[in-house]
Structures are given as structure tokens and as C-alpha cells.
Amino acid sequence: MGTDNELVLKNSSQAYTISKTFLGTEYLALFNLDVQRIRVTDSFSKPLFYEKVMTHNDYELKYPSLETLQKIFNVSRFNVVYKSSSLLFVQLEKEKHYINLIAETSSMSELSYVYGFSNREFYEVASAMKIVVDRLQVKNFQRANVFESHWMQKELILDPLAESHAGWGGF
């Protein structure tokens, strides 16, 4: 997130303001991690959803970013549009539509992402960031009106997204 309640996507020397309007924030305290969820609007007043997953102290995300996102959104199929060491453009396949999602993936203890873009908006963000995207799937686009992530405390206890990492041992 940028300053003054702006949601800004940064990649190398490129920056793109995704939203300047925040509609509401909620926090989820879950097993070994916390989630900040913010509903925002794009420049055309269309809803977008930003989420930041933060592990507790001495924990790291257990899975690679894409696998973590698959678990969060409860999807098995996806289309990776662009991937670098710190940025991921992906389409997560739901039952009859895709969720266009952009994730910042450079941390082992945090994962942040924004979703809800139409294919056109997704392409425009990538173009503004000088990222070539030519693998967009054309499938029934359905604009999200609610958070589509799936957070169930019971499931996170049985299959946690974060695990304790080795630290300094005691005597």
C-alpha cells in the first residue's frame, strides 16, 4: 500500500496506482497468521479486493506463493500470466469463471494480493507496469462483489499455511 490510503503496485522502477478509495477494512486473527482485508474501488468505481496475509512471529509461509493462493481461494486450476521473483499475475479458475489476481510474492512471512479485475483491466495494469501478458484466458468473467478468499480456522489448524521456522536453540 502506498501513502494517503492509496493502493500502489510496484515492480522495479515501475509503479501503478490501483486505487485511491478505501471502502472498508476487516481483520482476521487465525491460527499462526493474521489477514487484513480491504475493499477498495478502482478509478471507475468498480470493486477490488486487497488482502495481506501476515504470519505470526517465528513463522513462515509453508507453501510457495501460488500454492498458498490456491489453498486460500480453494481452487485447483489456474493460469499463470506473468511471474517474477516478486510479482505474480495469475487467473484462478473458479467453477465457471476466473479471478484475475496480482500478488506481491517476495516475502516468506507476508503475502499480499489484489483481485477483482476484468481481463481488460488486468491487461491495462500489466501494460502500465511494462509487463507483457499474452496468456489471458477468455472465460466468463464475473465481477466480485464480496471477498472470494476462503478462511476457515478449523482447516488452517488441520493444514496450516504457516509453519514455525528454525531459530536459535536454547540450552
RARA-V133844 format. One record per residue. N is the residue number from 0. RES is the residue in one small letter. SS is DSSP state (helix for helix, strand for strand, loop for the rest). PHI is phi as a letter, one per 40 degrees, with the letter a starting at -180 (NA if undefined). Layout:
BEGIN
n->N res->RES ss->SS phi->PHI
n->N res->RES ss->SS phi->PHI
END
This chain:
BEGIN
n->0 res->m ss->loop phi->NA
n->1 res->g ss->loop phi->c
n->2 res->t ss->loop phi->c
n->3 res->d ss->loop phi->f
n->4 res->n ss->loop phi->f
n->5 res->e ss->loop phi->b
n->6 res->l ss->strand phi->b
n->7 res->v ss->strand phi->b
n->8 res->l ss->strand phi->c
n->9 res->k ss->strand phi->b
n->10 res->n ss->strand phi->a
n->11 res->s ss->loop phi->f
n->12 res->s ss->loop phi->c
n->13 res->q ss->strand phi->c
n->14 res->a ss->strand phi->a
n->15 res->y ss->strand phi->a
n->16 res->t ss->strand phi->c
n->17 res->i ss->strand phi->c
n->18 res->s ss->strand phi->a
n->19 res->k ss->loop phi->b
n->20 res->t ss->strand phi->b
n->21 res->f ss->strand phi->b
n->22 res->l ss->strand phi->b
n->23 res->g ss->strand phi->i
n->24 res->t ss->strand phi->b
n->25 res->e ss->strand phi->b
n->26 res->y ss->strand phi->b
n->27 res->l ss->strand phi->b
n->28 res->a ss->strand phi->b
n->29 res->l ss->strand phi->b
n->30 res->f ss->loop phi->c
n->31 res->n ss->loop phi->g
n->32 res->l ss->strand phi->a
n->33 res->d ss->strand phi->b
n->34 res->v ss->strand phi->b
n->35 res->q ss->strand phi->b
n->36 res->r ss->strand phi->b
n->37 res->i ss->strand phi->b
n->38 res->r ss->strand phi->c
n->39 res->v ss->strand phi->b
n->40 res->t ss->strand phi->b
n->41 res->d ss->loop phi->c
n->42 res->s ss->loop phi->c
n->43 res->f ss->loop phi->b
n->44 res->s ss->loop phi->g
n->45 res->k ss->loop phi->c
n->46 res->p ss->strand phi->c
n->47 res->l ss->strand phi->b
n->48 res->f ss->strand phi->b
n->49 res->y ss->strand phi->b
n->50 res->e ss->strand phi->b
n->51 res->k ss->strand phi->b
n->52 res->v ss->strand phi->c
n->53 res->m ss->strand phi->b
n->54 res->t ss->strand phi->c
n->55 res->h ss->loop phi->c
n->56 res->n ss->loop phi->d
n->57 res->d ss->loop phi->g
n->58 res->y ss->strand phi->b
n->59 res->e ss->strand phi->b
n->60 res->l ss->strand phi->c
n->61 res->k ss->loop phi->c
n->62 res->y ss->loop phi->b
n->63 res->p ss->loop phi->c
n->64 res->s ss->helix phi->d
n->65 res->l ss->helix phi->c
n->66 res->e ss->helix phi->c
n->67 res->t ss->helix phi->c
n->68 res->l ss->helix phi->c
n->69 res->q ss->helix phi->d
n->70 res->k ss->helix phi->c
n->71 res->i ss->helix phi->c
n->72 res->f ss->helix phi->c
n->73 res->n ss->loop phi->f
n->74 res->v ss->loop phi->b
n->75 res->s ss->loop phi->b
n->76 res->r ss->strand phi->b
n->77 res->f ss->strand phi->a
n->78 res->n ss->strand phi->b
n->79 res->v ss->strand phi->c
n->80 res->v ss->strand phi->c
n->81 res->y ss->strand phi->a
n->82 res->k ss->strand phi->a
n->83 res->s ss->loop phi->b
n->84 res->s ss->loop phi->c
n->85 res->s ss->loop phi->b
n->86 res->l ss->strand phi->b
n->87 res->l ss->strand phi->b
n->88 res->f ss->strand phi->b
n->89 res->v ss->strand phi->a
n->90 res->q ss->strand phi->b
n->91 res->l ss->strand phi->c
n->92 res->e ss->strand phi->c
n->93 res->k ss->loop phi->c
n->94 res->e ss->loop phi->d
n->95 res->k ss->loop phi->b
n->96 res->h ss->loop phi->a
n->97 res->y ss->strand phi->b
n->98 res->i ss->strand phi->b
n->99 res->n ss->strand phi->c
n->100 res->l ss->strand phi->b
n->101 res->i ss->strand phi->b
n->102 res->a ss->strand phi->b
n->103 res->e ss->strand phi->c
n->104 res->t ss->loop phi->b
n->105 res->s ss->loop phi->c
n->106 res->s ss->loop phi->b
n->107 res->m ss->loop phi->c
n->108 res->s ss->loop phi->b
n->109 res->e ss->strand phi->b
n->110 res->l ss->strand phi->a
n->111 res->s ss->strand phi->b
n->112 res->y ss->strand phi->a
n->113 res->v ss->strand phi->b
n->114 res->y ss->strand phi->a
n->115 res->g ss->strand phi->h
n->116 res->f ss->strand phi->c
n->117 res->s ss->loop phi->c
n->118 res->n ss->helix phi->d
n->119 res->r ss->helix phi->c
n->120 res->e ss->helix phi->c
n->121 res->f ss->helix phi->d
n->122 res->y ss->helix phi->c
n->123 res->e ss->helix phi->c
n->124 res->v ss->helix phi->c
n->125 res->a ss->helix phi->c
n->126 res->s ss->helix phi->c
n->127 res->a ss->helix phi->c
n->128 res->m ss->loop phi->c
n->129 res->k ss->loop phi->g
n->130 res->i ss->loop phi->b
n->131 res->v ss->loop phi->c
n->132 res->v ss->loop phi->b
n->133 res->d ss->loop phi->b
n->134 res->r ss->loop phi->b
n->135 res->l ss->loop phi->c
n->136 res->q ss->loop phi->c
n->137 res->v ss->loop phi->c
n->138 res->k ss->loop phi->a
n->139 res->n ss->loop phi->d
n->140 res->f ss->strand phi->c
n->141 res->q ss->loop phi->b
n->142 res->r ss->loop phi->c
n->143 res->a ss->loop phi->c
n->144 res->n ss->loop phi->b
n->145 res->v ss->loop phi->b
n->146 res->f ss->loop phi->c
n->147 res->e ss->loop phi->b
n->148 res->s ss->loop phi->c
n->149 res->h ss->loop phi->b
n->150 res->w ss->loop phi->b
n->151 res->m ss->loop phi->b
n->152 res->q ss->helix phi->d
n->153 res->k ss->helix phi->c
n->154 res->e ss->helix phi->c
n->155 res->l ss->helix phi->c
n->156 res->i ss->helix phi->c
n->157 res->l ss->helix phi->c
n->158 res->d ss->loop phi->b
n->159 res->p ss->loop phi->c
n->160 res->l ss->loop phi->c
n->161 res->a ss->strand phi->b
n->162 res->e ss->strand phi->b
n->163 res->s ss->strand phi->c
n->164 res->h ss->loop phi->b
n->165 res->a ss->loop phi->c
n->166 res->g ss->loop phi->b
n->167 res->w ss->loop phi->c
n->168 res->g ss->loop phi->c
n->169 res->g ss->loop phi->c
n->170 res->f ss->loop phi->c
END
